[in-house]
Amino acid sequence: MSTASHPDTILLFDGVCNFCNGAVRFIIPRDPAGRIHFASLQSETGQSLLEQYGLATHDLSSVVLIDQGTVYVYSDAILRVGRLLRGAWPIFSAIGFFFPRLVRDRLYRFIARNRYRWFGQSTVCLLPTAEIRARFLD
């Protein structure tokens, strides 16, 4: 466990974003070891972690990956999550890192700016099933 008795790997995501919730639902079965834990950016835990790591608590434009005490945002966060998944995802992530961060982050920000328009918003956060509830920090 990392500081404040949190798991070593935490993905903070926009809890009302349908695209982000879909990404979490995509990640869960591809991480059968359960290494990645989740909290919404809007949650008390998410806000506390953002403060703890010196990130803006009002900026919901990026997922945030906290892995072994190191913070990753934008495309770095997504590609590092890919490294933790089973199947071909670590290979895809390795290929993704060959592209310059500036290019990757521009694409990430474009998708982030349009995610509500393209995929919509939910009025409630993702409700995990009983079997995966332990992976959610709130």
C-alpha positions, 0 to 999 in steps of 0.5 A, spaced: 500 500 500 502 507 498 501 513 503 495 514 507 493 506 506 491 507 499 492 501 494 499 502 490 495 503 483 489 508 483 486 511 477 482 517 478 476 518 472 470 523 471 465 519 474 459 523 470 462 521 463 459 516 460 466 515 456 470 514 462 465 510 465 466 505 459 473 505 460 473 503 467 468 497 465 473 496 459 479 496 464 476 491 469 476 484 466 483 486 463 486 487 469 484 480 473 489 481 478 485 487 480 492 491 481 488 498 478 483 501 483 478 506 482 475 513 484 472 518 481 475 525 481 469 528 484 469 523 490 471 525 497 477 520 496 479 523 489 479 530 491 483 528 497 488 524 492 488 530 487 490 535 493 495 530 496 499 530 489 498 537 488 493 537 482 487 542 481 481 539 484 476 542 479 480 540 473 476 534 470 479 534 463 484 528 465 484 521 468 489 521 473 493 515 474 497 514 481 502 508 480 507 507 486 506 514 488 508 517 481 502 521 478 501 520 471 496 525 467 493 525 460 496 520 455 501 518 459 496 515 464 492 512 459 498 508 456 501 506 463 494 503 464 495 499 458 501 496 460 498 493 466 492 490 462 493 483 460 492 481 452 496 485 447 494 492 451 502 492 453 504 492 446 499 497 444 502 502 450 509 501 448 507 503 441 503 509 443 510 511 447 513 512 440 509 518 439 511 524 441 507 526 448 505 533 445 502 529 439 499 524 444 496 529 449 493 534 443 489 528 441 487 526 448 485 533 450 481 533 443 477 527 445 477 530 453 474 536 450 468 533 446 467 527 450 460 529 453 458 531 447 459 525 443 458 520 449 454 524 454 454 525 461 450 520 467 447 524 473 450 518 477 457 515 478 458 508 476 455 503 481 460 497 481 457 490 482 459 486 489 465 482 486 468 488 484 466 493 489 473 492 493 476 495 487 473 502 488 475 507 493 468 510 494 
